[in-house]
Amino acid sequence: MNQRITKNYQFNYDLKQLRAFLEVAKVKSFSKAAENLFISQPAISRKISQLEEALNCQLFIRENNTVTLTPAGEELRNKLPKIFDNLTGITESLTSLTKYNKLKIGYTCAAMSSFLPNLIRKTTDKLPGYELIFSEDNTTGLINKVLENNIHCAFIMAQPKHENLITINIRSESMGLMIPDNHPFNSLNEIPIELLKQETIILFPRPQNPSLYDHILEHFHNKNFMPKAIREADSCNAIFGFVAAETGVAFIAESMAGLCMKGTSYKPISQPGPEIKFSFISNRFFLEDWHVTFERLISENYCDDSSFYLNQMDTSFIIQNNL
C-alpha cells in the first residue's frame, strides 16, 4: 500500500513546466511567453517538450509561425488555473497560521542585560501558543519597527508618548561609568558628574535614542559644563572597545557592570545622576491576547507604583476590537 501511495504522488513534470505551458497558451507565442517569464525561447521550448513527453500527448500545434492548442492542451489549460489557485490558497493559509503564532519581540542590549531575561522566563510558560522571536536594535529603530508593524512589541530605553503606541513604563535604572583600568577614577568609590569636565565621553549617536542622549547632556548643563569631547559609537561592543582602548569613558546601565571587558571597570556615579527609563511598547492597532500577558507581568514585577504608565485607553477594549 505504501508503494502505491508513493507512486500516485510521483510526477514526471514540475510546476515550472506547467507555468510555462499556461503562459504559451495565454499569449499563443513561444517567444512572447519566454520574454514574459524572463527565460530564453529554447528554454521554454524545452520545458514544453518535457511536459508533453511526461504527459504522453501533444499540447500545441505549431504551423506557419502560429501556435494553437490541441484538445489535450485545451483540457490542461482549463484545469490548471484551479490547481494553481488551490496551491496558492494552501500557501497563504499556512503563512497566515504561522504568522499568527509567531510573536516578534525587539529589545535593546541594556534591556537584555537587565530585567528582560527574567521576564522572558516568566512569559514563555504563559504564552504556550506562540513562538517568541527576538531581535536587537537601538531604541529609535525599534520604535519605527513597531509603528510599521514589522515587529509586534519592543523593550526600549525610552518612554515615548505616541498616539499609535501603547507604552508601559518599566522602573528606571541608574547609570554608571565604564572606565579604563588605569584611569584615576579607579581610586574613587563613586564619581561626581562634575569630574567629567575633562573627559571624552563615548555615547551612541543621538538619532539612536534622542531622549536618553539629551537626558545625559542635561546633567552636564545642570552642572554648568560640557565634557572635553564626545565620541560616538554605534553599538555596545564598539563603546566597550573604545573604553578599553583608553579613548574615553562611557555611561552604561548599572546592570551592565558585569559586562565590562578586560581592561575596563565599572564605577557608580554620585546621585542624582543619569538613569535609563525603560518601557514596553506595542502598536495599538495590532494588539492581541499576548499584550495582556505582558501588561500583567510588567505591572506585577517590573514597575514602581509611581512609574507605571499606560496610554490613556483600556487595552482589553482595544484587543477585543482588533480581534
Short mmCIF file of the C-alpha atoms (twelve columns), coordinates in Angstrom:
data_MODEL
# 
_entry.id   MODEL 
# 
loop_
_atom_site.group_PDB 
_atom_site.id 
_atom_site.type_symbol 
_atom_site.label_atom_id 
_atom_site.label_alt_id 
_atom_site.label_comp_id 
_atom_site.label_asym_id 
_atom_site.label_seq_id 
_atom_site.Cartn_x 
_atom_site.Cartn_y 
_atom_site.Cartn_z 
_atom_site.pdbx_PDB_model_num 
ATOM 1   C CA . MET A 1   0.000   0.000  0.000   1 
ATOM 2   C CA . ASN A 2   2.792   2.402  0.828   1 
ATOM 3   C CA . GLN A 3   4.332   1.748  -2.601  1 
ATOM 4   C CA . ARG A 4   1.010   2.575  -4.332  1 
ATOM 5   C CA . ILE A 5   0.669   5.847  -2.378  1 
ATOM 6   C CA . THR A 6   4.226   6.837  -3.223  1 
ATOM 7   C CA . LYS A 7   3.679   6.077  -6.941  1 
ATOM 8   C CA . ASN A 8   0.410   8.032  -7.028  1 
ATOM 9   C CA . TYR A 9   2.214   11.187 -5.946  1 
ATOM 10  C CA . GLN A 10  5.188   10.895 -8.256  1 
ATOM 11  C CA . PHE A 11  5.074   13.097 -11.372 1 
ATOM 12  C CA . ASN A 12  7.462   13.424 -14.274 1 
ATOM 13  C CA . TYR A 13  6.726   17.148 -14.638 1 
ATOM 14  C CA . ASP A 14  7.013   20.172 -12.363 1 
ATOM 15  C CA . LEU A 15  5.316   23.496 -11.640 1 
ATOM 16  C CA . LYS A 16  7.750   25.469 -13.782 1 
ATOM 17  C CA . GLN A 17  6.776   23.409 -16.822 1 
ATOM 18  C CA . LEU A 18  3.086   23.912 -16.075 1 
ATOM 19  C CA . ARG A 19  3.555   27.671 -15.680 1 
ATOM 20  C CA . ALA A 20  5.417   27.770 -18.986 1 
ATOM 21  C CA . PHE A 21  2.552   25.908 -20.640 1 
ATOM 22  C CA . LEU A 22  -0.042  28.349 -19.286 1 
ATOM 23  C CA . GLU A 23  1.932   31.347 -20.493 1 
ATOM 24  C CA . VAL A 24  2.322   29.945 -24.015 1 
ATOM 25  C CA . ALA A 25  -1.372  29.037 -24.081 1 
ATOM 26  C CA . LYS A 26  -2.228  32.570 -22.989 1 
ATOM 27  C CA . VAL A 27  -0.120  34.555 -25.492 1 
ATOM 28  C CA . LYS A 28  -0.087  31.961 -28.318 1 
ATOM 29  C CA . SER A 29  3.630   32.556 -28.811 1 
ATOM 30  C CA . PHE A 30  6.736   30.806 -27.549 1 
ATOM 31  C CA . SER A 31  8.925   33.884 -27.958 1 
ATOM 32  C CA . LYS A 32  6.474   36.190 -26.176 1 
ATOM 33  C CA . ALA A 33  5.954   33.667 -23.364 1 
ATOM 34  C CA . ALA A 34  9.716   33.361 -22.928 1 
ATOM 35  C CA . GLU A 35  10.006  37.152 -22.716 1 
ATOM 36  C CA . ASN A 36  7.207   37.367 -20.107 1 
ATOM 37  C CA . LEU A 37  8.833   34.662 -17.975 1 
ATOM 38  C CA . PHE A 38  12.346  36.141 -18.364 1 
ATOM 39  C CA . ILE A 39  13.805  32.967 -19.872 1 
ATOM 40  C CA . SER A 40  15.167  32.142 -23.327 1 
ATOM 41  C CA . GLN A 41  12.984  30.766 -26.111 1 
ATOM 42  C CA . PRO A 42  14.974  27.497 -26.294 1 
ATOM 43  C CA . ALA A 43  14.423  27.072 -22.541 1 
ATOM 44  C CA . ILE A 44  10.661  27.450 -22.786 1 
ATOM 45  C CA . SER A 45  10.506  25.161 -25.827 1 
ATOM 46  C CA . ARG A 46  12.452  22.573 -23.838 1 
ATOM 47  C CA . LYS A 47  10.018  22.836 -20.897 1 
ATOM 48  C CA . ILE A 48  7.014   22.303 -23.169 1 
ATOM 49  C CA . SER A 49  8.666   19.327 -24.883 1 
ATOM 50  C CA . GLN A 50  9.463   17.777 -21.490 1 
ATOM 51  C CA . LEU A 51  5.874   18.335 -20.338 1 
ATOM 52  C CA . GLU A 52  4.448   16.758 -23.498 1 
ATOM 53  C CA . GLU A 53  6.747   13.777 -23.054 1 
ATOM 54  C CA . ALA A 54  5.765   13.403 -19.384 1 
ATOM 55  C CA . LEU A 55  2.024   13.563 -20.217 1 
ATOM 56  C CA . ASN A 56  2.476   11.414 -23.345 1 
ATOM 57  C CA . CYS A 57  0.439   13.774 -25.501 1 
ATOM 58  C CA . GLN A 58  0.840   16.771 -27.786 1 
ATOM 59  C CA . LEU A 59  -0.268  20.084 -26.269 1 
ATOM 60  C CA . PHE A 60  0.397   22.560 -29.103 1 
ATOM 61  C CA . ILE A 61  0.271   22.554 -32.884 1 
ATOM 62  C CA . ARG A 62  2.976   24.724 -34.419 1 
ATOM 63  C CA . GLU A 63  2.281   25.700 -38.046 1 
ATOM 64  C CA . ASN A 64  3.343   28.696 -40.102 1 
ATOM 65  C CA . ASN A 65  4.546   30.681 -37.072 1 
ATOM 66  C CA . THR A 66  1.229   30.115 -35.298 1 
ATOM 67  C CA . VAL A 67  0.591   28.223 -32.077 1 
ATOM 68  C CA . THR A 68  -2.747  26.557 -31.317 1 
ATOM 69  C CA . LEU A 69  -3.850  24.213 -28.557 1 
ATOM 70  C CA . THR A 70  -4.667  20.581 -29.185 1 
ATOM 71  C CA . PRO A 71  -7.767  19.123 -27.442 1 
ATOM 72  C CA . ALA A 72  -5.424  17.807 -24.737 1 
ATOM 73  C CA . GLY A 73  -3.901  21.272 -24.428 1 
ATOM 74  C CA . GLU A 74  -7.365  22.829 -24.092 1 
ATOM 75  C CA . GLU A 75  -8.210  20.370 -21.322 1 
ATOM 76  C CA . LEU A 76  -4.998  21.112 -19.438 1 
ATOM 77  C CA . ARG A 77  -5.434  24.868 -19.829 1 
ATOM 78  C CA . ASN A 78  -8.949  24.683 -18.347 1 
ATOM 79  C CA . LYS A 79  -7.876  22.647 -15.324 1 
ATOM 80  C CA . LEU A 80  -4.562  24.261 -14.367 1 
ATOM 81  C CA . PRO A 81  -5.837  27.632 -13.032 1 
ATOM 82  C CA . LYS A 82  -7.918  25.930 -10.352 1 
ATOM 83  C CA . ILE A 83  -4.935  23.786 -9.353  1 
ATOM 84  C CA . PHE A 84  -2.689  26.851 -9.041  1 
ATOM 85  C CA . ASP A 85  -5.391  28.691 -7.071  1 
ATOM 86  C CA . ASN A 86  -5.585  25.773 -4.630  1 
ATOM 87  C CA . LEU A 87  -1.803  25.719 -4.197  1 
ATOM 88  C CA . THR A 88  -1.758  29.471 -3.624  1 
ATOM 89  C CA . GLY A 89  -4.555  29.117 -1.064  1 
ATOM 90  C CA . ILE A 90  -2.612  26.439 0.824   1 
ATOM 91  C CA . THR A 91  0.481   28.658 0.921   1 
ATOM 92  C CA . GLU A 92  -1.472  31.697 2.125   1 
ATOM 93  C CA . SER A 93  -3.361  29.790 4.815   1 
ATOM 94  C CA . LEU A 94  -0.196  28.194 6.184   1 
ATOM 95  C CA . THR A 95  1.657   31.512 6.070   1 
ATOM 96  C CA . SER A 96  -1.213  33.182 7.925   1 
ATOM 97  C CA . LEU A 97  -1.260  30.440 10.546  1 
ATOM 98  C CA . THR A 98  2.491   30.651 11.031  1 
ATOM 99  C CA . LYS A 99  2.393   34.449 11.238  1 
ATOM 100 C CA . TYR A 100 -0.301  34.328 13.908  1 
ATOM 101 C CA . ASN A 101 1.772   32.002 16.083  1 
ATOM 102 C CA . LYS A 102 4.996   33.996 15.805  1 
ATOM 103 C CA . LEU A 103 5.462   36.843 18.286  1 
ATOM 104 C CA . LYS A 104 8.264   39.179 17.188  1 
ATOM 105 C CA . ILE A 105 9.850   40.988 20.132  1 
ATOM 106 C CA . GLY A 106 12.505  43.681 19.874  1 
ATOM 107 C CA . TYR A 107 14.937  44.658 22.614  1 
ATOM 108 C CA . THR A 108 17.919  46.871 23.348  1 
ATOM 109 C CA . CYS A 109 21.165  45.490 24.738  1 
ATOM 110 C CA . ALA A 110 20.570  47.295 28.051  1 
ATOM 111 C CA . ALA A 111 17.122  45.692 28.460  1 
ATOM 112 C CA . MET A 112 18.576  42.239 27.791  1 
ATOM 113 C CA . SER A 113 21.291  42.891 30.394  1 
ATOM 114 C CA . SER A 114 18.728  43.995 32.964  1 
ATOM 115 C CA . PHE A 115 15.205  42.705 33.609  1 
ATOM 116 C CA . LEU A 116 14.411  41.050 30.267  1 
ATOM 117 C CA . PRO A 117 15.884  37.534 30.756  1 
ATOM 118 C CA . ASN A 118 13.787  37.022 33.880  1 
ATOM 119 C CA . LEU A 119 10.681  38.375 32.147  1 
ATOM 120 C CA . ILE A 120 11.247  36.023 29.193  1 
ATOM 121 C CA . ARG A 121 11.345  33.054 31.582  1 
ATOM 122 C CA . LYS A 122 8.036   34.134 33.096  1 
ATOM 123 C CA . THR A 123 6.467   34.809 29.695  1 
ATOM 124 C CA . THR A 124 7.330   31.525 27.982  1 
ATOM 125 C CA . ASP A 125 5.052   29.473 30.227  1 
ATOM 126 C CA . LYS A 126 2.177   31.934 29.896  1 
ATOM 127 C CA . LEU A 127 2.159   32.089 26.079  1 
ATOM 128 C CA . PRO A 128 2.319   28.408 25.043  1 
ATOM 129 C CA . GLY A 129 0.656   29.105 21.686  1 
ATOM 130 C CA . TYR A 130 3.378   31.476 20.491  1 
ATOM 131 C CA . GLU A 131 6.879   31.121 19.148  1 
ATOM 132 C CA . LEU A 132 8.858   34.048 20.542  1 
ATOM 133 C CA . ILE A 133 11.272  35.570 18.020  1 
ATOM 134 C CA . PHE A 134 13.744  38.147 19.361  1 
ATOM 135 C CA . SER A 135 15.766  40.804 17.544  1 
ATOM 136 C CA . GLU A 136 18.096  43.515 18.861  1 
ATOM 137 C CA . ASP A 137 18.157  47.131 17.701  1 
ATOM 138 C CA . ASN A 138 18.528  50.634 19.068  1 
ATOM 139 C CA . THR A 139 15.566  52.458 20.603  1 
ATOM 140 C CA . THR A 140 14.649  54.573 17.575  1 
ATOM 141 C CA . GLY A 141 14.902  51.586 15.251  1 
ATOM 142 C CA . LEU A 142 12.599  49.537 17.484  1 
ATOM 143 C CA . ILE A 143 10.017  52.316 17.756  1 
ATOM 144 C CA . ASN A 144 9.892   52.562 13.961  1 
ATOM 145 C CA . LYS A 145 9.596   48.794 13.560  1 
ATOM 146 C CA . VAL A 146 6.662   48.665 15.993  1 
ATOM 147 C CA . LEU A 147 4.908   51.584 14.268  1 
ATOM 148 C CA . GLU A 148 5.375   49.893 10.881  1 
ATOM 149 C CA . ASN A 149 4.201   46.537 12.316  1 
ATOM 150 C CA . ASN A 150 7.471   44.825 11.390  1 
ATOM 151 C CA . ILE A 151 7.649   43.558 14.984  1 
ATOM 152 C CA . HIS A 152 4.831   43.200 17.492  1 
ATOM 153 C CA . CYS A 153 6.407   44.850 20.529  1 
ATOM 154 C CA . ALA A 154 9.708   46.004 21.995  1 
ATOM 155 C CA . PHE A 155 11.581  46.741 25.215  1 
ATOM 156 C CA . ILE A 156 13.328  50.071 24.744  1 
ATOM 157 C CA . MET A 157 15.390  52.693 26.598  1 
ATOM 158 C CA . ALA A 158 12.805  55.481 26.398  1 
ATOM 159 C CA . GLN A 159 9.192   56.124 27.357  1 
ATOM 160 C CA . PRO A 160 7.603   57.549 24.192  1 
ATOM 161 C CA . LYS A 161 4.122   59.043 24.098  1 
ATOM 162 C CA . HIS A 162 2.876   58.470 20.573  1 
ATOM 163 C CA . GLU A 163 -0.757  58.325 19.515  1 
ATOM 164 C CA . ASN A 164 -0.271  54.941 17.809  1 
ATOM 165 C CA . LEU A 165 1.737   53.331 20.605  1 
ATOM 166 C CA . ILE A 166 0.747   51.645 23.828  1 
ATOM 167 C CA . THR A 167 3.564   52.443 26.259  1 
ATOM 168 C CA . ILE A 168 4.018   50.651 29.585  1 
ATOM 169 C CA . ASN A 169 6.724   52.247 31.691  1 
ATOM 170 C CA . ILE A 170 9.203   49.987 33.446  1 
ATOM 171 C CA . ARG A 171 11.151  51.056 36.506  1 
ATOM 172 C CA . SER A 172 14.179  53.178 35.791  1 
ATOM 173 C CA . GLU A 173 17.768  52.054 36.283  1 
ATOM 174 C CA . SER A 174 20.743  54.147 37.356  1 
ATOM 175 C CA . MET A 175 23.680  54.607 35.017  1 
ATOM 176 C CA . GLY A 176 27.336  54.468 35.953  1 
ATOM 177 C CA . LEU A 177 30.645  54.823 34.133  1 
ATOM 178 C CA . MET A 178 32.749  52.263 32.330  1 
ATOM 179 C CA . ILE A 179 36.369  53.443 32.602  1 
ATOM 180 C CA . PRO A 180 39.793  52.091 31.628  1 
ATOM 181 C CA . ASP A 181 41.545  50.098 34.361  1 
ATOM 182 C CA . ASN A 182 44.351  52.650 34.623  1 
ATOM 183 C CA . HIS A 183 42.065  55.682 34.940  1 
ATOM 184 C CA . PRO A 184 42.472  57.879 38.067  1 
ATOM 185 C CA . PHE A 185 38.738  57.438 38.761  1 
ATOM 186 C CA . ASN A 186 39.501  53.884 39.906  1 
ATOM 187 C CA . SER A 187 40.593  55.290 43.265  1 
ATOM 188 C CA . LEU A 188 37.077  56.658 43.880  1 
ATOM 189 C CA . ASN A 189 34.110  54.740 45.264  1 
ATOM 190 C CA . GLU A 190 31.739  56.811 43.142  1 
ATOM 191 C CA . ILE A 191 32.265  59.563 40.595  1 
ATOM 192 C CA . PRO A 192 30.750  63.056 40.917  1 
ATOM 193 C CA . ILE A 193 29.462  64.013 37.494  1 
ATOM 194 C CA . GLU A 194 31.280  67.364 37.510  1 
ATOM 195 C CA . LEU A 195 34.613  65.469 37.331  1 
ATOM 196 C CA . LEU A 196 33.715  64.544 33.732  1 
ATOM 197 C CA . LYS A 197 34.543  68.054 32.548  1 
ATOM 198 C CA . GLN A 198 37.997  66.988 31.369  1 
ATOM 199 C CA . GLU A 199 36.884  63.659 29.917  1 
ATOM 200 C CA . THR A 200 35.976  62.372 26.472  1 
ATOM 201 C CA . ILE A 201 32.506  60.809 26.767  1 
ATOM 202 C CA . ILE A 202 31.650  57.901 24.469  1 
ATOM 203 C CA . LEU A 203 27.967  57.938 23.533  1 
ATOM 204 C CA . PHE A 204 25.721  56.282 20.964  1 
ATOM 205 C CA . PRO A 205 24.670  58.637 18.119  1 
ATOM 206 C CA . ARG A 206 21.764  60.872 19.155  1 
ATOM 207 C CA . PRO A 207 19.373  59.573 16.439  1 
ATOM 208 C CA . GLN A 208 19.501  56.122 18.062  1 
ATOM 209 C CA . ASN A 209 17.855  57.460 21.240  1 
ATOM 210 C CA . PRO A 210 17.338  61.244 21.334  1 
ATOM 211 C CA . SER A 211 15.642  61.304 24.755  1 
ATOM 212 C CA . LEU A 212 18.430  59.407 26.568  1 
ATOM 213 C CA . TYR A 213 21.165  61.346 24.754  1 
ATOM 214 C CA . ASP A 214 19.576  64.658 25.774  1 
ATOM 215 C CA . HIS A 215 18.968  63.364 29.306  1 
ATOM 216 C CA . ILE A 216 22.704  62.709 29.760  1 
ATOM 217 C CA . LEU A 217 23.692  66.103 28.356  1 
ATOM 218 C CA . GLU A 218 21.132  67.771 30.613  1 
ATOM 219 C CA . HIS A 219 23.091  66.568 33.641  1 
ATOM 220 C CA . PHE A 220 26.177  68.317 32.267  1 
ATOM 221 C CA . HIS A 221 24.225  71.522 31.679  1 
ATOM 222 C CA . ASN A 222 22.824  71.404 35.215  1 
ATOM 223 C CA . LYS A 223 26.414  71.474 36.499  1 
ATOM 224 C CA . ASN A 224 27.301  74.295 34.057  1 
ATOM 225 C CA . PHE A 225 29.851  72.398 31.988  1 
ATOM 226 C CA . MET A 226 30.309  70.233 28.928  1 
ATOM 227 C CA . PRO A 227 32.851  67.408 28.699  1 
ATOM 228 C CA . LYS A 228 36.073  67.913 26.757  1 
ATOM 229 C CA . ALA A 229 34.728  65.902 23.822  1 
ATOM 230 C CA . ILE A 230 32.015  63.452 22.799  1 
ATOM 231 C CA . ARG A 231 32.879  60.392 20.688  1 
ATOM 232 C CA . GLU A 232 30.005  58.452 19.120  1 
ATOM 233 C CA . ALA A 233 29.867  54.673 18.666  1 
ATOM 234 C CA . ASP A 234 27.060  52.697 17.009  1 
ATOM 235 C CA . SER A 235 26.958  49.617 19.246  1 
ATOM 236 C CA . CYS A 236 27.556  48.421 22.787  1 
ATOM 237 C CA . ASN A 237 30.593  46.419 21.672  1 
ATOM 238 C CA . ALA A 238 32.084  49.471 19.961  1 
ATOM 239 C CA . ILE A 239 31.540  51.591 23.078  1 
ATOM 240 C CA . PHE A 240 33.181  48.942 25.287  1 
ATOM 241 C CA . GLY A 241 36.082  48.658 22.848  1 
ATOM 242 C CA . PHE A 242 36.726  52.409 22.780  1 
ATOM 243 C CA . VAL A 243 36.840  52.465 26.583  1 
ATOM 244 C CA . ALA A 244 39.261  49.530 26.638  1 
ATOM 245 C CA . ALA A 245 41.380  51.427 24.091  1 
ATOM 246 C CA . GLU A 246 41.577  54.308 26.594  1 
ATOM 247 C CA . THR A 247 39.919  56.793 24.237  1 
ATOM 248 C CA . GLY A 248 37.279  57.877 26.780  1 
ATOM 249 C CA . VAL A 249 34.718  56.832 29.375  1 
ATOM 250 C CA . ALA A 250 31.140  55.703 28.769  1 
ATOM 251 C CA . PHE A 251 27.779  55.764 30.509  1 
ATOM 252 C CA . ILE A 252 26.277  52.287 30.868  1 
ATOM 253 C CA . ALA A 253 23.368  50.793 32.777  1 
ATOM 254 C CA . GLU A 254 24.151  49.580 36.284  1 
ATOM 255 C CA . SER A 255 23.017  46.071 35.275  1 
ATOM 256 C CA . MET A 256 25.739  46.019 32.579  1 
ATOM 257 C CA . ALA A 257 28.576  46.409 35.109  1 
ATOM 258 C CA . GLY A 258 29.335  42.686 34.838  1 
ATOM 259 C CA . LEU A 259 29.840  43.014 31.083  1 
ATOM 260 C CA . CYS A 260 32.953  45.168 31.385  1 
ATOM 261 C CA . MET A 261 35.599  43.650 29.128  1 
ATOM 262 C CA . LYS A 262 39.248  43.126 30.012  1 
ATOM 263 C CA . GLY A 263 40.964  46.454 30.605  1 
ATOM 264 C CA . THR A 264 37.838  48.215 31.879  1 
ATOM 265 C CA . SER A 265 35.897  48.543 35.106  1 
ATOM 266 C CA . TYR A 266 32.603  49.999 36.344  1 
ATOM 267 C CA . LYS A 267 32.131  52.879 38.774  1 
ATOM 268 C CA . PRO A 268 28.839  54.268 40.119  1 
ATOM 269 C CA . ILE A 269 28.030  57.943 39.603  1 
ATOM 270 C CA . SER A 270 27.104  60.154 42.560  1 
ATOM 271 C CA . GLN A 271 23.358  60.601 42.690  1 
ATOM 272 C CA . PRO A 272 21.283  62.133 41.313  1 
ATOM 273 C CA . GLY A 273 22.761  61.046 38.005  1 
ATOM 274 C CA . PRO A 274 21.536  59.887 34.589  1 
ATOM 275 C CA . GLU A 275 19.182  56.944 34.506  1 
ATOM 276 C CA . ILE A 276 17.664  54.723 31.836  1 
ATOM 277 C CA . LYS A 277 13.890  54.896 31.572  1 
ATOM 278 C CA . PHE A 278 12.803  51.566 30.136  1 
ATOM 279 C CA . SER A 279 9.403   50.815 28.635  1 
ATOM 280 C CA . PHE A 280 7.446   48.172 26.752  1 
ATOM 281 C CA . ILE A 281 5.823   49.436 23.558  1 
ATOM 282 C CA . SER A 282 3.338   47.966 21.096  1 
ATOM 283 C CA . ASN A 283 1.209   49.214 18.226  1 
ATOM 284 C CA . ARG A 284 -2.325  49.912 19.445  1 
ATOM 285 C CA . PHE A 285 -3.765  48.829 16.071  1 
ATOM 286 C CA . PHE A 286 -2.244  45.329 16.178  1 
ATOM 287 C CA . LEU A 287 -2.813  44.101 19.735  1 
ATOM 288 C CA . GLU A 288 -3.773  40.523 20.569  1 
ATOM 289 C CA . ASP A 289 -4.088  38.463 23.738  1 
ATOM 290 C CA . TRP A 290 -0.298  38.349 24.277  1 
ATOM 291 C CA . HIS A 291 -0.372  42.029 25.239  1 
ATOM 292 C CA . VAL A 292 -2.486  41.366 28.332  1 
ATOM 293 C CA . THR A 293 0.097   38.810 29.485  1 
ATOM 294 C CA . PHE A 294 2.963   41.272 29.140  1 
ATOM 295 C CA . GLU A 295 0.968   44.073 30.756  1 
ATOM 296 C CA . ARG A 296 0.190   41.922 33.792  1 
ATOM 297 C CA . LEU A 297 3.748   40.599 34.208  1 
ATOM 298 C CA . ILE A 298 5.288   44.060 33.913  1 
ATOM 299 C CA . SER A 299 2.856   45.713 36.297  1 
ATOM 300 C CA . GLU A 300 3.332   42.954 38.892  1 
ATOM 301 C CA . ASN A 301 7.105   42.566 38.692  1 
ATOM 302 C CA . TYR A 302 8.881   45.431 36.952  1 
ATOM 303 C CA . CYS A 303 7.140   48.664 37.841  1 
ATOM 304 C CA . ASP A 304 7.173   51.007 40.794  1 
ATOM 305 C CA . ASP A 305 3.668   52.269 41.544  1 
ATOM 306 C CA . SER A 306 4.771   55.755 40.590  1 
ATOM 307 C CA . SER A 307 6.362   54.686 37.310  1 
ATOM 308 C CA . PHE A 308 3.603   52.571 35.774  1 
ATOM 309 C CA . TYR A 309 2.122   54.410 32.828  1 
ATOM 310 C CA . LEU A 310 -0.290  53.057 30.245  1 
ATOM 311 C CA . ASN A 311 -1.588  55.225 27.413  1 
ATOM 312 C CA . GLN A 312 -4.999  56.533 28.301  1 
ATOM 313 C CA . MET A 313 -7.071  53.658 26.913  1 
ATOM 314 C CA . ASP A 314 -8.138  50.268 28.227  1 
ATOM 315 C CA . THR A 315 -6.036  47.758 26.269  1 
ATOM 316 C CA . SER A 316 -8.540  44.927 26.812  1 
ATOM 317 C CA . PHE A 317 -11.083 47.046 24.935  1 
ATOM 318 C CA . ILE A 318 -8.562  47.692 22.126  1 
ATOM 319 C CA . ILE A 319 -7.678  43.988 21.845  1 
ATOM 320 C CA . GLN A 320 -11.344 42.947 21.622  1 
ATOM 321 C CA . ASN A 321 -11.851 45.391 18.778  1 
ATOM 322 C CA . ASN A 322 -8.716  44.196 16.963  1 
ATOM 323 C CA . LEU A 323 -9.632  40.519 17.080  1 
# 
